[in-house]
Amino acid sequence: MSTLTQQPVAGLLQRLFSQTEDASSAVFPSFAEGELQRLMHSKTEYQAFYARLKDLPLAVSPATGTLLYMLARSSKAQSIVEFGTSFGISTLHMAAALRDNGGGRLITSEFEASKVAKARAHLEEGGLLDLVEIRQGDALQTLAVDLPASIDLVLLDGAKALYPEILALLESRLRPGALIIADNADHSPEYLERVRSTANGYLSIPFAEDVELSMRLG
């Protein structure tokens, strides 16, 4: 039996993915020519950029969600850190894995208050809120303190330009064999250069269309 494929989580995710598809096509804001790419790669304007996207779920794909669950389950993860909660869809997948692993702690960070409220409501509906600590604020601050001594799995799915900085905050606590999943990592060449070099202590491959899967070497 899997928490992911049973109620209430299965029905909740089906509904949320359907809403995500509808919302993304209906309310994505317009940007001036070249503005979207510039903002996505900015290390200084990311809060203003994502504030314009606060009504969008910005969720992982269903396939990536399933991948997250499988990786967390197969690695027997007990300690997970997520950068970019949004509406909590990816969080639900990983928290379901923690439940099926016998428990644990998932720390996730989101600076949009309205998204924090939605994610919390979704996790409560799914019966998984007790496994999750949602930290509201800039992850450069929220993920710089009070981290577990050993981290088993990381999801990077916030401001792409900050992927290297967030990884640096967590790096000393990554256990050997820890997995790092970076969604849309192609928008962060600096991050890809770092994790694709074994000299930096990682083994990394592109996985599917929009995911970089990396492992911390011992």
RAFENWO-V339508 format. One record per residue. N is the residue number from 1. SS is DSSP state (@ for helix, = for strand, . for the rest). D_FIRST is the distance of its C-alpha to the first C-alpha in Angstrom with 1 decimal. Layout:
n->(N & N)
ss->(SS & SS)
d_first->(D_FIRST & D_FIRST)
//
This chain:
n->(1 & 2 & 3 & 4 & 5 & 6 & 7 & 8 & 9 & 10 & 11 & 12 & 13 & 14 & 15 & 16 & 17 & 18 & 19 & 20 & 21 & 22 & 23 & 24 & 25 & 26 & 27 & 28 & 29 & 30 & 31 & 32 & 33 & 34 & 35 & 36 & 37 & 38 & 39 & 40 & 41 & 42 & 43 & 44 & 45 & 46 & 47 & 48 & 49 & 50 & 51 & 52 & 53 & 54 & 55 & 56 & 57 & 58 & 59 & 60 & 61 & 62 & 63 & 64 & 65 & 66 & 67 & 68 & 69 & 70 & 71 & 72 & 73 & 74 & 75 & 76 & 77 & 78 & 79 & 80 & 81 & 82 & 83 & 84 & 85 & 86 & 87 & 88 & 89 & 90 & 91 & 92 & 93 & 94 & 95 & 96 & 97 & 98 & 99 & 100 & 101 & 102 & 103 & 104 & 105 & 106 & 107 & 108 & 109 & 110 & 111 & 112 & 113 & 114 & 115 & 116 & 117 & 118 & 119 & 120 & 121 & 122 & 123 & 124 & 125 & 126 & 127 & 128 & 129 & 130 & 131 & 132 & 133 & 134 & 135 & 136 & 137 & 138 & 139 & 140 & 141 & 142 & 143 & 144 & 145 & 146 & 147 & 148 & 149 & 150 & 151 & 152 & 153 & 154 & 155 & 156 & 157 & 158 & 159 & 160 & 161 & 162 & 163 & 164 & 165 & 166 & 167 & 168 & 169 & 170 & 171 & 172 & 173 & 174 & 175 & 176 & 177 & 178 & 179 & 180 & 181 & 182 & 183 & 184 & 185 & 186 & 187 & 188 & 189 & 190 & 191 & 192 & 193 & 194 & 195 & 196 & 197 & 198 & 199 & 200 & 201 & 202 & 203 & 204 & 205 & 206 & 207 & 208 & 209 & 210 & 211 & 212 & 213 & 214 & 215 & 216 & 217 & 218)
ss->(. & . & @ & @ & @ & . & . & . & @ & @ & @ & @ & @ & @ & @ & @ & @ & @ & @ & @ & @ & @ & @ & @ & @ & @ & . & . & . & . & . & . & . & . & @ & @ & @ & @ & @ & @ & . & . & . & . & . & @ & @ & @ & @ & @ & @ & . & . & . & . & . & . & . & . & . & . & @ & @ & @ & @ & @ & @ & @ & @ & @ & @ & @ & @ & @ & . & . & . & . & = & = & = & = & = & . & . & . & . & . & @ & @ & @ & @ & @ & @ & @ & @ & @ & @ & @ & @ & . & . & . & . & = & = & = & = & = & = & . & . & @ & @ & @ & @ & @ & @ & @ & @ & @ & @ & @ & @ & @ & . & . & . & @ & @ & @ & = & = & = & = & = & . & . & @ & @ & @ & @ & . & . & . & . & . & . & . & . & = & = & = & = & = & = & . & . & . & @ & @ & @ & @ & @ & @ & @ & @ & @ & @ & @ & @ & @ & @ & = & = & = & = & = & = & = & = & = & = & . & @ & @ & @ & . & @ & @ & @ & @ & @ & @ & @ & . & . & @ & @ & @ & . & = & = & = & = & = & = & . & . & . & = & = & = & = & = & = & . & .)
d_first->(0.0 & 3.8 & 6.8 & 8.8 & 7.8 & 7.6 & 11.0 & 13.2 & 12.6 & 12.3 & 15.4 & 17.2 & 16.9 & 18.1 & 21.0 & 21.9 & 22.1 & 24.2 & 26.4 & 26.7 & 28.1 & 30.5 & 31.7 & 32.3 & 34.6 & 36.4 & 37.3 & 37.5 & 40.9 & 43.8 & 45.2 & 48.6 & 49.0 & 47.7 & 46.5 & 42.7 & 42.8 & 45.2 & 43.0 & 39.8 & 41.6 & 43.4 & 42.8 & 44.9 & 44.1 & 40.3 & 40.2 & 42.5 & 40.7 & 37.3 & 38.9 & 39.9 & 36.3 & 35.0 & 34.1 & 32.0 & 28.2 & 28.9 & 25.2 & 23.5 & 22.8 & 19.4 & 19.4 & 20.4 & 17.7 & 15.0 & 17.1 & 17.2 & 13.5 & 13.5 & 16.7 & 15.7 & 12.5 & 14.6 & 17.5 & 15.8 & 17.7 & 18.7 & 21.7 & 21.8 & 24.8 & 25.1 & 28.5 & 28.5 & 26.2 & 27.6 & 25.5 & 22.4 & 20.3 & 19.9 & 19.5 & 16.5 & 14.7 & 15.8 & 15.2 & 11.5 & 11.5 & 13.7 & 11.4 & 8.7 & 11.8 & 13.0 & 15.4 & 18.5 & 20.9 & 21.3 & 25.0 & 25.8 & 29.3 & 30.9 & 34.5 & 34.5 & 34.3 & 33.2 & 30.2 & 29.3 & 29.4 & 27.2 & 24.6 & 24.6 & 24.3 & 21.3 & 19.5 & 20.5 & 19.2 & 15.8 & 15.8 & 16.1 & 19.9 & 20.0 & 18.8 & 21.4 & 25.1 & 26.9 & 30.4 & 32.9 & 35.7 & 36.8 & 34.3 & 37.4 & 37.9 & 34.5 & 33.0 & 36.2 & 35.6 & 33.3 & 30.8 & 28.6 & 30.4 & 27.8 & 25.8 & 22.9 & 22.3 & 24.6 & 24.5 & 28.0 & 28.2 & 31.2 & 34.9 & 35.1 & 38.5 & 37.1 & 34.5 & 36.9 & 37.8 & 34.3 & 33.4 & 36.6 & 35.5 & 32.3 & 33.5 & 34.8 & 31.5 & 29.3 & 28.2 & 29.0 & 26.3 & 25.2 & 24.1 & 25.9 & 24.9 & 27.9 & 27.7 & 30.9 & 32.5 & 35.3 & 36.9 & 37.4 & 39.5 & 40.3 & 36.6 & 36.2 & 39.4 & 38.1 & 34.7 & 36.0 & 38.5 & 37.6 & 40.6 & 38.7 & 35.9 & 33.2 & 31.9 & 31.0 & 30.4 & 30.2 & 26.8 & 26.5 & 29.1 & 29.0 & 27.2 & 28.7 & 26.4 & 28.2 & 27.7 & 29.9 & 31.9 & 32.6)
//
